[in-house]
Amino acid sequence: MNVLIIYCHPSKASYTYQILEQLKEALKIENINFQISDLYEMNFQTEMSEQEYLREGLLNFDLPISADVQKEHKKIENADCIIFLYPVWWSDCPAKLKGWFDRVYSVGYAYGCEKKETKIKPMKTIKYGISLCTAGHPNNFLSEIGIAESMRNVMIDDRLGQRFHKKEMIILGGTLDKNKVEKEHAETVKNIAKQIKNIACNN
Ligand SMILES: Cc1cc2nc3c(=O)[nH]c(=O)nc-3n(C[C@H](O)[C@H](O)[C@H](O)COP(=O)(O)O)c2cc1C
């Protein structure tokens, strides 16, 4: 089982970075291979250029796909599981991760694959996708105000969508009072690695 972690946070001093470190450790314990796309460290370009828009928006399949996007496609093709790890910012993922979807979900690759003009191999269906986010508000508050559901709709139903067989939204909420939640979060992270191992063993 190869795991690809799409990690999006600008600072190593962050709680989200601590979660990344815990996740790496848990995957190592379960002997699971992983690769990380650290979007800030890679300085991943998240704005769609006009050239890219002319391909994506106007379905001009003859235009090239940028080299950095092709690199991400390769990583996706090598993955059996993708974990998106990010902090909740204004009830969604940070703009940098949103830009990853804008650019990496190329037409003919992640959608619009039925068009005859497409010249690239469509994205494979990934076994397991996890949207793992840290949030300042506690989970029950995010559920009460409908934000947990809206984040789930956007990340799981739309962005992961049919591209993943099994998918899950995990909110590590309540980080405004870390002392209260960090033990439970650490347990959740360990369970993610165990769950991936189980899926790998049952295939
Ligand atoms: C720009 C910004 C926007 C934020 N928006 C939300 C939000 O909409 N809902 C929420 O629960 N927490 C929000 N937070 C809190 C973060 O989710 C919280 O800082 C994160 O879970 C963990 O912090 P970290 O930055 O140390 O990793 C926001 C934080 C920042 C910096």
The ligand as a Gaussian input file, in Angstrom:
#p B3LYP/6-31G(d) Opt

LIG

0 1
 C       -6.723000      32.105000       8.547000
 C       -7.330000      31.164000       9.533000
 C       -8.671000      30.831000       9.404000
 C       -9.259000      29.925000      10.287000
 N      -10.565000      29.557000      10.111000
 C      -11.122000      28.632000      10.911000
 C      -12.461000      28.205000      10.708000
 O      -13.157000      28.646000       9.810000
 N      -12.958000      27.246000      11.527000
 C      -12.212000      26.692000      12.543000
 O      -12.719000      25.825000      13.237000
 N      -10.937000      27.083000      12.763000
 C      -10.369000      28.024000      11.972000
 N       -9.070000      28.417000      12.171000
 C       -8.279000      27.740000      13.207000
 C       -7.419000      26.652000      12.592000
 O       -8.220000      25.656000      12.038000
 C       -6.439000      26.100000      13.642000
 O       -5.516000      27.100000      13.780000
 C       -5.827000      24.774000      13.218000
 O       -6.724000      23.777000      13.503000
 C       -4.608000      24.293000      13.979000
 O       -3.690000      25.218000      14.114000
 P       -2.231000      25.200000      13.504000
 O       -2.233000      26.388000      12.609000
 O       -1.343000      25.348000      14.715000
 O       -1.971000      23.933000      12.747000
 C       -8.471000      29.342000      11.325000
 C       -7.116000      29.700000      11.450000
 C       -6.559000      30.608000      10.576000
 C       -5.091000      30.944000      10.728000

